[in-house]
Amino acid sequence: MQTSDEEFGAALDAPHRTPAHSTRFGGVELGRQVQSWKVERAYSTDVPEALRAFNGSASAQLEVQLGGAGGVSAPELYSAWAPRATGDVVRPGQSVVHATGVDGRTLPAFRGTVRSRTAASGSDTVTVQALDGAERLRGPAQLPRPYHGYYHGRPVATEVWCVDELLRQGGIHTCPPPRAPDVPDVKDLDAVNQPLTVLYASLHGGFNASHGQPETLPAPASYSWVREGAPHEMALMPAAAGLTASWMPRSRFPVSGRVFQAECWVNTALARDSTVEIKLVFDRSAGAYGYYSGLFDISTGQVRISSGTLNGGYWYFYWTFGKLAALRGTWHLGFTVDTRAGGPGVLASVEPRLTAPDGTFLGANPGTYTEAVAAQPPSELYRVDLRTDMAVECLQVTDRSWPDLDSYTAAEWDQRDRWRKGAVLDEPTVPLYDVPQVSGSQWEALTEIAKATLSTAEFDEQGVFRWRGPGRFATVPQTPDLTVTTRRSVAALTVSEEIDACRNYCEQPYQDWKGIGPVAGEAVVDTVVREIKPGVPVEVYYNLAEDESDIGPLQIDDDASPISGHKVRFGSAKEGGTSVKGGVTVSSRRDGPYYIVRFVNHGTSSVWTVTKDGKPSVRIVPIKRSADPRQRTRVWYNTTSQLHYGKQQYLAPASGWVQDAEAASGLAYRMLDAGRYPVPLLGEVEVLHDPRIQLGDVVRVVDTTGAALDTLAWVVGIRTTCQAGSAPQQTLTLRGTAYNGVPRDPGLTPDAPLDPQYGTQRRYTEVTAQYATLDDLTNTKLTYRGLLTAAAGPA
């Protein structure tokens, strides 16, 4: 329920009420012009009615009838052809905020945007219809679909990660968003200097990345996803110290000539040990790799930033922050690398950046490497590694994060006033080895996920998105949020019970991904040698098949140690020349059927996409699954219920969202637990208007005058209407939370489904054997029915 104060509660309990409401369009209060209003919200569930469970999404709708003002009619003020000065206040897309209450006190009832307006000519009424935050999710749904889940045979995401990603695409965030998510326009010559998020992994129930791709995945037993104590919404929690994972960036940028950074959020109070490390690995020539790493130790308060060769020599600077060792809680940790000094072996300036749980920014003077062992030769970003002992969330790496180190403020570092948290998630329950394809809008995709996983999706009265998983049905609620009684609150109530509400044999199909691995698709080899001029981005579209997974950016080949597979070589001449390393950024992204590659040359002379022998060097190797997953089913049933009600089946729709036997078993059991006995159905319940009631609330219904019931029920639908000058009318749609015990049939002997007389009638041969002649039969004076009965008379 919505929270309120004691005075508001007392006003609702008072014998006499004075309704109150507030309605704002475009930030302008128009409440005095409202002739009537109606708010409806309900789950679009496909679970059989009256089951002790429900799923799907809920999109609230508001309908307001506006009158005119100042002697000017409403159509003249607010119709589609009204002057913009007055008409724009209710134009489609305009903001709407509606609140209701009593005695001058109100609570939020709706927050959304105008969908339509209708002006009745010759009247003083304009009808405005609005939808809630679901309207913000009408953009096309698209989810990253990497191959690494079925490649490693380990989950790459969950249903909650997909929900979180769809919300982020609609501008609804649960943690700090990517700093620079948008790829600059290829026609913008300043694009080479603009920041770009090359890796963003929220770690909200999955290792999949909004930008970039997972590279290595830990075993499921080595971690969990936690919400309790997460820095923002959900975090990756290691089961033991030293959990590792890695990602490939979406952009392989050169190490030299830029400022870049890596960062994450951690809760140091949830730790198996004391360190977390982010390592940026760079691909050098001849098969060697360099790196920069930031290591944060909460036991000593020391931060160490190293530069060196992977599995070789290195140099480091360290700083000590007493607060890091002393204060436990949510920390924002990261480091910045400045390589603008350039050169064949760049010696960078590095500095740590930390924000403490109390909001204090902890900076330090940068350190500049001078030792040759710390120098980084020409190379490109190859991989991002994470090693953590503690709960971690929101890992991201940004290229050209800021022009320099000196002007990089604490406010910019923490993205203050750049975002607001707008959603609340739930625990993940369905692991995914391959992210299913989605279509339609983001809201339609969310609805599909909710129905497939027995979850609910909705925007509440304050505009906050809420996702609830099937865990809410694990136990029957013991206490209500509100009690309504026929003595005071309930004006009408209908109670019914139906066999269709019983489901005692529940089947949940799922996809079995065991034994399925990756195979290379048909390689796409460029047909053109392309010139990449200095500072001029070049973007090329290549086609991928629908069944081919997302792939990362091309790896940059060199003559010293040639590679095979997914690659590109840059030559110093169109005919081939010598290979060029560390001078060109190679980025990629998937957009429907297209794999889009972008090249940006940071050098002073042109390079070409050419092999050593003068042929086009772009070679794209798609990845797809080796076979389709097998369709299997998990079943739960209840024989006691079947004894009383017969076998009543529920077959959940097959979908790509359930890919694990344990998850399928859990969903089937939840459905069985909700439907093994029919729950009494509470029809439309008319109650005194209470603006505190929300979807999903548990209401205790007490009927002392009719059905004589006292039960708990979930609110799955709310409709509130009001005419100016009258009290609001509120109607609830409820689903019971428990059944009325196991049938006992006391003193009853139920009749069998088959007539006992069926099959006992005598045959003709039996009659002739008993009565030798027709006269003998006639003398018995038997009726026809009596004749067929076995004990009809003497032999």
VOGU-3710 file (C-alpha; in Angstrom, 3 decimals, decimal comma):
1> mqtsdeefga> 0,000/0,000/0,000  0,978/3,600/-0,435  2,296/5,172/2,734  0,308/7,891/4,454  0,238/9,664/7,793  -2,104/9,175/10,741  -4,236/12,179/9,826  -4,859/10,781/6,343  -5,836/7,419/7,837  -8,170/9,123/10,295
11> aldaphrtpa> -9,809/11,055/7,464  -10,467/7,801/5,602  -11,972/6,233/8,730  -14,195/9,239/9,496  -17,972/8,791/8,958  -18,080/11,807/6,649  -15,602/12,441/3,829  -14,924/15,324/1,495  -13,314/14,012/-1,713  -10,223/15,784/-3,011
21> hstrfggvel> -8,204/15,498/-6,173  -5,434/17,234/-8,088  -4,882/16,924/-11,846  -1,879/18,474/-13,595  -1,272/18,562/-17,334  2,129/19,787/-18,449  2,765/20,956/-14,890  -0,392/23,141/-14,895  -3,106/22,433/-12,318  -6,490/21,909/-14,043
31> grqvqswkve> -8,274/20,153/-11,196  -11,044/22,734/-10,953  -11,982/22,113/-14,593  -12,326/18,339/-14,211  -15,895/17,171/-14,793  -15,133/13,493/-14,208  -12,171/11,157/-13,974  -11,528/7,429/-14,104  -8,370/5,424/-13,311  -8,039/1,752/-14,206
41> raystdvpea> -5,146/-0,611/-13,601  -5,113/-4,412/-13,809  -2,796/-7,273/-14,722  -3,183/-8,616/-18,258  -2,767/-12,116/-16,908  -3,197/-15,325/-18,895  -3,298/-17,526/-15,796  -6,753/-19,121/-15,319  -9,063/-16,892/-13,360  -9,376/-17,634/-9,636
51> lrafngsasa> -6,034/-19,393/-9,379  -3,941/-18,397/-6,392  -1,432/-16,853/-8,826  -1,306/-14,323/-11,635  1,197/-12,970/-14,141  1,613/-10,433/-16,926  1,861/-6,673/-17,104  -0,360/-3,867/-15,883  -0,697/-0,576/-17,715  -2,790/2,051/-15,930
61> qlevqlggag> -5,140/4,308/-17,863  -6,569/7,666/-16,876  -9,574/9,280/-18,499  -10,404/12,880/-17,641  -13,233/15,046/-18,914  -12,267/18,725/-18,857  -14,560/21,699/-18,951  -13,787/25,215/-20,077  -12,644/28,223/-18,057  -13,136/31,975/-18,039
71> gvsapelysa> -16,208/31,777/-20,226  -14,324/29,893/-22,970  -15,464/26,370/-23,838  -13,176/23,365/-23,405  -13,034/22,537/-27,141  -11,989/26,092/-27,890  -9,205/25,836/-25,292  -7,996/22,264/-25,656  -9,030/20,712/-28,995  -6,489/19,607/-31,588
81> wapratgdvv> -7,012/22,910/-33,467  -6,938/25,122/-30,388  -4,177/27,756/-30,135  -0,878/26,264/-29,021  -0,848/28,625/-26,059  -3,741/26,695/-24,482  -4,015/23,463/-26,495  -0,510/22,154/-25,834  -1,329/21,556/-22,192  -3,244/18,396/-23,195
91> rpgqsvvhat> -1,501/17,506/-26,467  -0,562/13,846/-27,033  2,683/13,096/-25,217  2,111/15,779/-22,577  2,737/14,858/-18,938  -0,178/14,007/-16,639  -0,128/13,692/-12,857  -3,288/12,820/-10,955  -3,750/12,547/-7,194  -6,803/11,696/-5,093
101> gvdgrtlpaf> -7,706/11,747/-1,439  -10,001/13,241/1,190  -10,282/16,444/3,185  -7,648/18,299/1,177  -5,049/15,535/1,467  -4,109/13,500/-1,569  -1,937/10,568/-2,594  -0,525/9,846/-6,069  -2,999/7,974/-8,284  -1,485/8,207/-11,756
111> rgtvrsrtaa> 1,609/9,497/-13,545  1,964/9,219/-17,298  1,445/10,970/-20,616  -1,509/11,978/-22,783  -2,419/9,424/-25,434  -5,407/11,113/-27,035  -7,807/14,041/-26,727  -11,330/14,260/-28,100  -13,349/17,466/-28,267  -17,116/17,218/-28,569
121> sgsdtvtvqa> -18,115/20,133/-30,769  -20,966/22,193/-29,403  -20,325/20,989/-25,849  -18,119/22,112/-23,004  -16,181/18,841/-22,727  -12,809/17,573/-23,902  -12,040/13,951/-23,071  -8,368/13,243/-22,424  -6,999/9,708/-22,186  -3,553/8,972/-20,782
131> ldgaerlrgp> -1,325/5,950/-20,216  1,234/5,431/-17,483  4,989/4,814/-17,845  4,368/1,921/-20,235  4,087/4,594/-22,902  7,805/5,293/-22,407  8,551/1,732/-23,511  7,083/1,835/-27,013  10,490/1,771/-28,702  11,643/-1,328/-30,578
141> aqlprpyhgy> 12,837/-4,131/-28,312  16,279/-5,542/-28,962  18,419/-7,611/-26,622  22,128/-8,477/-26,951  22,421/-12,152/-27,912  26,024/-13,312/-27,406  27,113/-16,895/-28,018  29,128/-17,253/-24,815  26,354/-18,917/-22,771  26,093/-22,011/-24,937
151> yhgrpvatev> 29,809/-21,759/-25,757  30,734/-22,274/-22,089  27,593/-24,200/-21,121  26,896/-21,629/-18,406  24,138/-19,035/-17,939  24,925/-15,692/-19,548  21,835/-13,856/-18,325  18,482/-14,222/-16,556  14,980/-12,928/-17,164  15,669/-10,057/-14,739
161> wcvdellrqg> 18,752/-8,963/-16,689  16,633/-8,803/-19,847  13,956/-6,779/-18,072  16,584/-4,379/-16,761  18,080/-3,965/-20,239  14,707/-3,261/-21,852  14,011/-0,643/-19,199  17,396/0,976/-19,798  16,649/1,234/-23,491  13,530/3,211/-22,561
171> gihtcpppra> 15,484/5,562/-20,300  14,449/3,887/-17,032  17,479/3,126/-14,880  18,215/1,023/-11,816  21,872/2,034/-11,431  24,205/4,649/-12,978  23,700/4,449/-16,761  26,399/4,192/-19,429  28,318/7,453/-19,641  28,337/7,609/-23,436
181> pdvpdvkdld> 26,045/4,917/-24,856  25,311/6,477/-28,235  27,622/5,906/-31,168  28,420/9,325/-32,727  27,128/9,989/-36,227  29,611/8,717/-38,775  29,259/12,013/-40,651  30,381/13,964/-37,604  34,105/14,582/-38,096  34,417/15,369/-34,394
191> avnqpltvly> 33,166/11,852/-33,583  36,757/10,685/-33,102  37,048/12,969/-30,072  33,732/12,133/-28,415  33,433/9,763/-25,452  32,115/6,242/-25,955  31,151/3,558/-23,468  33,050/0,504/-24,691  31,833/-1,821/-21,914  28,775/-1,606/-19,702
201> aslhggfnas> 27,775/-4,595/-17,579  25,121/-3,817/-14,960  25,546/-7,246/-13,317  21,821/-7,220/-12,605  21,247/-10,930/-12,850  23,612/-11,652/-15,720  27,092/-11,277/-17,193  25,629/-10,127/-20,495  26,532/-6,542/-21,356  24,528/-3,659/-22,779
211> hgqpetlpap> 27,689/-2,612/-24,604  30,404/-5,181/-25,142  30,126/-8,929/-24,611  31,036/-11,448/-21,921  34,218/-13,393/-22,661  34,580/-15,880/-19,797  31,845/-16,928/-17,369  32,290/-18,348/-13,850  30,559/-21,517/-12,719  27,036/-20,876/-11,356
221> asyswvrega> 27,963/-22,362/-7,980  30,681/-19,751/-7,509  28,386/-16,719/-7,292  24,870/-15,482/-6,621  22,812/-12,397/-7,455  21,886/-10,375/-4,364  19,581/-7,420/-3,827  20,033/-7,091/-0,084  22,969/-4,721/0,352  23,542/-4,113/-3,375
231> phemalmpaa> 25,022/-0,674/-4,101  21,963/0,287/-6,162  19,628/-2,569/-7,124  21,379/-5,919/-7,618  24,964/-7,134/-7,390  27,203/-10,044/-8,283  28,158/-11,751/-5,014  31,071/-14,239/-5,011  30,677/-17,458/-3,043  34,391/-17,337/-2,229
241> agltaswmpr> 37,252/-14,897/-2,665  38,773/-14,413/-6,082  35,750/-14,684/-8,397  36,784/-13,816/-11,968  34,947/-12,911/-15,163  35,930/-11,099/-18,327  34,363/-9,179/-21,190  35,330/-8,032/-24,658  34,680/-4,349/-25,430  32,524/-3,171/-28,318
251> srfpvsgrvf> 35,358/-0,886/-29,392  39,026/-1,858/-29,639  40,588/1,560/-29,166  44,359/2,206/-29,348  46,209/2,602/-26,092  47,833/5,906/-27,046  46,524/9,474/-27,297  43,469/9,495/-25,039  41,986/9,571/-21,520  40,028/6,466/-20,545
261> qaecwvntal> 38,725/4,988/-17,324  37,342/1,871/-15,670  34,944/1,844/-12,722  32,477/-0,174/-10,699  30,349/0,045/-7,547  30,905/-2,312/-4,623  29,587/-2,920/-1,130  32,619/-3,475/1,072  30,349/-4,746/3,866  29,503/-7,783/1,712
271> ardstveikl> 32,956/-9,266/1,215  34,555/-12,715/1,242  37,978/-11,092/1,438  39,440/-7,654/0,848  40,166/-6,860/-2,809  38,556/-6,009/-6,121  40,547/-5,528/-9,323  39,695/-4,242/-12,809  42,231/-5,002/-15,517  42,291/-3,585/-19,058
281> vfdrsagayg> 44,198/-5,913/-21,372  45,691/-4,572/-24,632  46,566/-6,629/-27,701  50,161/-5,917/-28,796  52,079/-7,188/-31,763  53,509/-10,714/-31,994  50,957/-12,280/-29,648  51,925/-10,246/-26,567  49,534/-8,425/-24,246  49,915/-5,380/-22,022
291> yysglfdist> 47,609/-4,128/-19,311  46,585/-1,415/-16,879  44,959/-2,579/-13,652  43,392/-0,955/-10,613  43,538/-3,000/-7,400  41,552/-1,798/-4,357  42,291/-3,353/-0,957  39,775/-2,559/1,788  41,887/-4,190/4,495  44,725/-1,671/4,116
301> gqvrissgtl> 42,967/1,171/2,284  45,574/0,883/-0,463  44,858/1,461/-4,145  47,427/0,207/-6,618  47,421/1,044/-10,338  49,796/-1,057/-12,409  51,055/-0,938/-15,979  52,996/-3,774/-17,560  53,078/-6,890/-19,672  50,645/-9,727/-19,055
311> nggywyfywt> 52,583/-12,526/-17,310  55,661/-10,266/-17,379  57,171/-7,189/-15,788  55,205/-4,200/-14,493  55,400/-1,022/-12,444  52,814/0,457/-10,134  51,848/3,481/-8,074  49,921/3,177/-4,864  47,885/5,512/-2,692  46,495/4,887/0,786
321> fgklaalrgt> 43,040/6,070/1,841  42,257/5,540/5,487  38,527/5,846/4,909  38,574/2,934/2,435  39,845/0,693/5,235  37,694/2,168/7,973  34,281/2,758/6,384  32,210/-0,159/5,135  29,362/0,316/2,683  28,746/1,355/-0,917
331> whlgftvdtr> 31,872/2,616/-2,691  32,327/3,944/-6,195  35,774/2,764/-7,285  37,734/3,350/-10,448  40,862/4,698/-12,093  41,679/6,982/-14,998  44,506/6,578/-17,501  45,916/9,509/-19,514  48,011/8,428/-22,512  47,959/11,720/-24,427
341> aggpgvlasv> 51,746/11,874/-24,181  51,778/9,332/-27,018  54,937/7,844/-28,449  55,938/4,321/-29,543  55,990/3,217/-25,903  53,497/5,421/-24,100  54,137/6,219/-20,444  50,764/7,095/-18,966  49,619/9,249/-16,068  47,189/7,420/-13,801
351> eprltapdgt> 45,058/8,337/-10,821  42,494/6,598/-8,617  38,977/7,951/-8,154  36,835/6,912/-5,193  33,545/8,007/-3,659  32,858/6,885/-0,089  29,485/5,729/1,320  29,028/9,158/2,906  29,347/10,853/-0,499  32,887/12,118/0,010
361> flganpgtyt> 35,009/12,132/-3,135  38,536/10,858/-2,594  41,000/11,892/-5,257  44,770/11,914/-5,431  47,594/13,440/-7,391  48,261/11,455/-10,558  51,355/9,346/-10,986  53,280/9,313/-14,267  55,273/6,236/-15,190  58,881/6,701/-16,181
371> eavaaqppse> 60,150/3,120/-16,085  60,446/1,282/-19,397  58,730/-1,788/-17,956  55,517/0,301/-17,641  55,616/1,541/-21,244  52,808/0,343/-23,528  53,761/-0,170/-27,195  51,140/0,229/-29,966  48,160/-1,969/-29,116  44,366/-2,003/-28,848
381> lyrvdlrtdm> 41,977/-2,802/-26,005  41,391/-6,537/-26,146  39,631/-7,596/-22,941  38,387/-6,356/-19,560  38,963/-8,609/-16,542  37,233/-8,415/-13,167  38,405/-10,185/-10,026  36,366/-9,569/-6,913  36,010/-10,682/-3,311  32,917/-8,538/-2,702
391> aveclqvtdr> 29,508/-7,604/-4,069  29,988/-5,627/-7,279  27,608/-3,800/-9,603  27,680/-1,583/-12,686  31,047/-2,252/-14,317  31,895/0,118/-17,141  34,829/1,293/-19,245  34,739/4,597/-21,112  37,002/5,761/-23,921  37,794/9,509/-23,959
401> swpdldsyta> 35,934/9,787/-20,671  37,153/13,358/-20,150  39,510/15,697/-22,030  42,047/15,747/-19,175  42,567/14,761/-15,569  42,698/18,211/-13,975  39,207/19,386/-14,964  37,481/16,080/-14,223  35,195/17,013/-11,318  33,737/14,800/-8,605
411> aewdqrdrwr> 30,224/15,617/-9,847  31,070/14,340/-13,325  32,713/11,255/-11,873  29,596/10,355/-9,884  27,180/11,345/-12,682  25,320/13,587/-10,271  21,970/14,862/-11,514  22,423/12,763/-14,665  20,019/10,006/-13,722  17,344/8,928/-11,236
421> kgavldeptv> 16,470/5,445/-10,186  13,097/4,570/-11,700  12,612/0,830/-11,217  12,654/-1,924/-8,606  13,508/-5,491/-9,622  13,166/-8,908/-7,984  15,375/-11,952/-7,536  16,282/-13,757/-10,787  14,728/-17,203/-11,149  15,258/-18,242/-14,773
431> plydvpqvsg> 18,855/-18,661/-16,054  19,420/-18,176/-19,787  22,095/-19,842/-21,883  20,975/-18,007/-24,995  18,991/-14,766/-24,883  15,749/-15,291/-26,851  14,928/-13,091/-29,787  12,364/-10,389/-29,038  10,122/-8,388/-31,300  7,609/-5,605/-30,970
441> sqwealteia> 7,973/-2,841/-28,418  9,925/-2,948/-25,180  6,647/-3,086/-23,248  5,417/-6,017/-25,330  8,681/-7,848/-24,690  8,361/-7,199/-20,943  4,829/-8,560/-21,006  6,002/-11,684/-22,828  8,735/-12,303/-20,243  6,322/-11,740/-17,354
451> katlstaefd> 3,794/-14,245/-18,666  6,453/-16,866/-19,412  8,045/-16,643/-15,956  4,965/-16,179/-13,731  6,040/-12,615/-12,964  4,348/-9,218/-12,999  5,391/-5,894/-14,487  3,783/-2,564/-13,692  4,290/1,134/-13,070  2,979/2,299/-9,720
461> eqgvfrwrgp> 1,203/5,540/-8,928  4,501/7,418/-8,581  5,787/6,282/-11,966  8,169/3,663/-10,521  8,422/0,416/-12,499  8,135/-2,714/-10,368  9,015/-6,261/-11,386  7,898/-9,106/-9,137  8,845/-12,718/-9,710  7,020/-15,946/-8,832
471> grfatvpqtp> 8,449/-15,910/-5,316  5,426/-13,983/-4,068  3,387/-17,195/-4,409  5,834/-19,319/-2,411  3,983/-18,705/0,835  0,443/-17,685/1,671  0,376/-14,171/3,195  -0,490/-14,178/6,868  -1,292/-10,504/7,410  -3,262/-8,102/5,210
481> dltvttrrsv> -2,329/-4,617/4,094  -5,951/-3,545/4,579  -9,226/-4,959/5,911  -12,557/-4,284/4,227  -15,875/-5,378/5,742  -19,475/-5,496/4,575  -20,373/-3,639/7,750  -18,591/-0,481/6,566  -16,424/-0,683/3,446  -17,990/-3,194/1,048
491> aaltvseeid> -21,064/-2,202/-0,944  -21,245/-5,274/-3,195  -19,554/-8,659/-3,184  -19,995/-11,858/-5,156  -18,282/-15,115/-4,172  -18,030/-18,048/-6,567  -16,059/-21,267/-6,895  -15,389/-23,107/-10,144  -13,670/-26,270/-11,259  -11,749/-24,286/-13,872
501> acrnyceqpy> -9,756/-22,762/-11,034  -8,342/-26,175/-10,148  -5,049/-27,206/-11,749  -3,616/-30,303/-10,097  -1,461/-31,558/-12,975  0,926/-28,785/-14,058  3,354/-29,060/-16,958  6,106/-26,551/-17,733  7,981/-26,983/-21,029  11,601/-25,890/-21,200
511> qdwkgigpva> 14,515/-25,892/-23,623  17,361/-28,278/-22,812  20,687/-26,707/-23,851  22,935/-29,522/-22,648  25,348/-30,689/-25,304  24,786/-27,662/-27,532  27,885/-25,680/-28,429  28,999/-23,099/-30,975  29,826/-23,615/-34,623  31,252/-21,106/-37,051
521> geavvdtvvr> 28,878/-19,828/-39,688  29,842/-19,058/-43,231  32,607/-16,465/-43,159  31,862/-13,069/-44,672  34,921/-11,841/-46,563  34,992/-8,244/-47,730  35,260/-7,684/-51,462  36,823/-4,234/-51,276  40,113/-2,895/-49,956  39,013/0,153/-48,010
531> eikpgvpvev> 41,060/3,272/-47,403  40,805/4,611/-43,839  41,826/8,254/-43,907  43,079/10,028/-40,766  40,240/11,337/-38,601  37,475/10,265/-41,009  35,219/7,473/-39,628  34,339/4,694/-42,058  31,293/2,536/-41,361  30,476/-0,664/-43,236
541> yynlaedesd> 27,318/-2,818/-42,993  27,600/-6,603/-43,307  24,694/-9,067/-43,253  24,288/-11,755/-40,599  21,676/-14,503/-40,549  18,881/-14,439/-38,005  20,135/-17,592/-36,279  23,658/-16,195/-35,875  24,564/-14,737/-32,499  26,062/-11,341/-31,789
551> igplqiddda> 29,820/-11,184/-32,214  32,427/-8,742/-30,988  34,665/-6,341/-32,932  37,264/-7,646/-35,339  40,650/-8,501/-33,877  43,503/-6,571/-35,457  46,030/-8,773/-37,208  49,743/-8,104/-37,573  52,542/-9,602/-39,645  54,682/-10,625/-36,685
561> spisghkvrf> 52,139/-13,184/-35,443  49,279/-13,664/-37,935  45,947/-14,843/-36,552  43,042/-16,675/-38,155  39,305/-16,252/-37,844  37,490/-13,032/-37,050  39,974/-10,310/-37,990  41,119/-7,323/-40,006  44,625/-6,262/-41,047  45,586/-2,653/-41,675
571> gsakeggtsv> 48,340/-2,088/-44,203  50,449/0,995/-44,715  49,872/0,754/-48,480  46,960/-0,275/-50,690  48,997/-3,134/-52,077  49,636/-4,542/-48,610  52,605/-2,687/-47,103  53,506/-3,384/-43,483  50,905/-4,108/-40,831  49,775/-1,226/-38,603
581> kggvtvssrr> 49,030/-1,801/-34,912  47,739/0,653/-32,325  46,590/3,286/-34,775  42,981/2,436/-35,658  39,879/2,013/-33,480  37,697/-0,889/-34,589  34,132/-0,886/-33,226  31,132/-3,074/-33,948  27,464/-3,325/-33,147  24,467/-5,448/-34,169
591> dgpyyivrfv> 21,374/-3,791/-35,581  18,815/-6,336/-36,728  20,296/-8,252/-39,682  23,340/-5,991/-39,858  26,767/-6,336/-38,281  28,099/-2,785/-38,409  31,848/-2,172/-38,303  33,367/1,260/-37,789  37,018/2,165/-38,429  38,607/5,355/-37,093
601> nhgtssvwtv> 42,208/6,160/-38,035  44,031/8,140/-35,343  47,264/8,378/-37,286  48,551/11,006/-39,689  48,425/8,970/-42,903  45,941/6,604/-44,538  45,835/2,889/-43,900  44,015/0,206/-45,870  42,050/-2,909/-44,951  44,378/-5,162/-46,915
611> tkdgkpsvri> 46,197/-8,441/-46,483  49,927/-8,753/-46,921  49,380/-9,963/-50,472  47,004/-7,148/-51,430  43,546/-8,705/-50,866  40,678/-7,348/-48,731  41,481/-8,194/-45,104  38,087/-7,885/-43,377  36,983/-11,409/-42,470  33,887/-11,804/-40,330
621> vpikrsadpr> 33,228/-15,190/-38,743  29,641/-15,520/-37,433  28,861/-17,886/-34,564  25,706/-19,924/-34,177  24,544/-22,841/-32,058  25,416/-26,339/-33,175  21,811/-27,558/-32,881  18,408/-26,460/-31,678  17,694/-27,128/-27,995  15,505/-30,109/-27,198
631> qrtrvwyntt> 12,026/-29,455/-25,851  11,401/-31,158/-22,515  8,768/-30,849/-19,804  8,741/-30,836/-16,014  5,557/-31,934/-14,229  4,182/-31,542/-10,715  0,865/-33,054/-9,642  -1,229/-33,648/-6,529  -2,977/-37,015/-6,154  -5,141/-35,924/-3,215
641> sqlhygkqqy> -6,638/-33,129/-5,283  -7,111/-35,502/-8,214  -9,042/-37,836/-5,924  -11,616/-35,094/-5,278  -11,606/-33,113/-8,518  -10,204/-35,474/-11,112  -7,103/-34,736/-13,131  -7,115/-31,034/-14,134  -4,225/-30,111/-16,417  -2,373/-26,825/-16,815
651> lapasgwvqd> 0,105/-26,757/-19,690  2,189/-23,605/-19,648  2,900/-22,141/-23,094  6,264/-23,232/-24,483  8,706/-20,374/-24,922  12,399/-19,671/-25,176  12,428/-18,002/-21,766  12,675/-21,238/-19,750  15,983/-22,993/-20,479  16,688/-24,893/-17,296
661> aeaasglayr> 15,121/-28,003/-15,765  15,298/-26,621/-12,228  13,640/-23,361/-13,264  10,927/-25,276/-15,139  10,321/-27,459/-12,104  10,034/-24,386/-9,898  7,479/-22,738/-12,176  5,427/-25,937/-12,443  5,442/-26,321/-8,667  4,405/-22,693/-8,153
671> mldagrypvp> 1,463/-23,250/-10,474  0,495/-26,489/-8,747  0,749/-24,831/-5,350  -1,520/-22,062/-6,616  -4,092/-24,311/-8,258  -4,215/-27,764/-6,680  -7,510/-26,756/-5,034  -9,928/-24,154/-6,411  -9,762/-20,839/-4,607  -13,058/-18,995/-4,063
681> llgevevlhd> -13,357/-16,196/-6,619  -14,302/-12,760/-5,319  -16,152/-10,911/-8,039  -16,089/-7,149/-8,497  -15,888/-5,838/-4,968  -17,229/-2,319/-4,542  -15,550/-0,610/-1,604  -15,233/2,829/-0,092  -12,547/4,678/-2,028  -9,131/4,195/-0,457
691> priqlgdvvr> -6,293/5,799/-2,507  -3,706/3,808/-0,577  -4,624/0,488/-2,256  -2,185/-0,716/-4,926  -1,955/-3,700/-7,269  -0,529/-6,719/-5,482  -1,739/-5,621/-2,048  -3,208/-8,255/0,267  -6,714/-7,347/1,397  -8,676/-9,084/4,117
701> vvdttgaald> -12,325/-9,377/3,109  -14,850/-9,913/5,913  -18,478/-10,580/4,983  -20,685/-10,882/8,045  -24,006/-10,425/6,251  -24,064/-12,705/3,213  -21,443/-15,301/2,339  -20,054/-15,318/5,887  -16,437/-15,314/4,806  -13,194/-14,030/6,238
711> tlawvvgirt> -10,340/-14,452/3,785  -7,249/-12,841/2,338  -7,029/-11,882/-1,331  -4,626/-10,210/-3,731  -5,640/-7,047/-5,542  -5,230/-7,737/-9,271  -7,374/-4,913/-10,614  -8,515/-1,464/-9,476  -11,097/0,795/-11,129  -11,900/4,171/-9,619
721> tcqagsapqq> -14,424/6,601/-11,096  -15,630/9,981/-9,959  -18,112/12,583/-11,162  -17,660/16,184/-10,093  -19,546/16,823/-6,858  -19,895/13,157/-5,904  -17,783/10,631/-4,022  -15,380/8,384/-5,944  -16,462/4,803/-6,542  -13,799/2,114/-6,288
731> tltlrgtayn> -14,118/-1,465/-7,541  -11,494/-4,114/-6,790  -10,769/-7,341/-8,616  -9,424/-9,868/-6,118  -7,811/-13,290/-6,212  -7,879/-15,432/-3,123  -4,616/-16,332/-1,440  -5,813/-19,655/-0,001  -8,430/-22,342/-0,546  -11,086/-23,432/1,937
741> gvprdpgltp> -9,395/-26,655/2,991  -9,461/-30,140/1,469  -12,961/-31,463/0,671  -14,245/-33,943/3,270  -17,830/-34,552/2,056  -19,135/-35,302/5,590  -22,236/-37,510/5,586  -22,258/-37,655/1,795  -22,085/-40,630/-0,514  -21,345/-39,126/-3,911
751> dapldpqygt> -22,996/-40,831/-6,841  -20,730/-42,597/-9,271  -20,143/-40,947/-12,640  -21,647/-44,016/-14,361  -25,267/-45,140/-13,812  -25,127/-48,350/-11,746  -27,898/-49,854/-13,902  -25,878/-49,461/-17,060  -24,679/-52,881/-18,323  -26,890/-54,939/-15,970
761> qrrytevtaq> -29,892/-55,425/-18,353  -30,711/-58,981/-19,430  -30,055/-60,065/-22,977  -32,635/-61,669/-25,255  -31,137/-65,114/-24,784  -31,556/-64,774/-21,023  -35,222/-63,825/-21,393  -36,000/-66,762/-23,722  -34,185/-69,112/-21,382  -36,419/-67,990/-18,495
771> yatlddltnt> -39,726/-67,813/-20,393  -40,267/-70,657/-22,819  -43,251/-69,059/-24,603  -44,657/-65,628/-25,103  -47,662/-66,585/-23,003  -45,380/-67,378/-20,086  -43,875/-63,891/-20,372  -47,275/-62,212/-20,778  -48,671/-63,919/-17,676  -45,949/-62,302/-15,546
781> kltyrgllta> -47,404/-58,858/-16,376  -43,898/-57,353/-16,319  -43,187/-53,920/-17,686  -40,496/-53,546/-20,298  -38,130/-51,934/-17,759  -38,859/-54,707/-15,278  -38,180/-57,314/-17,900  -34,636/-55,947/-18,466  -33,799/-56,093/-14,784  -31,903/-59,197/-13,765
791> aagpa> -34,124/-59,912/-10,748  -37,361/-59,403/-12,688  -39,112/-62,555/-11,604  -38,944/-66,301/-10,970  -37,054/-68,492/-13,331
//
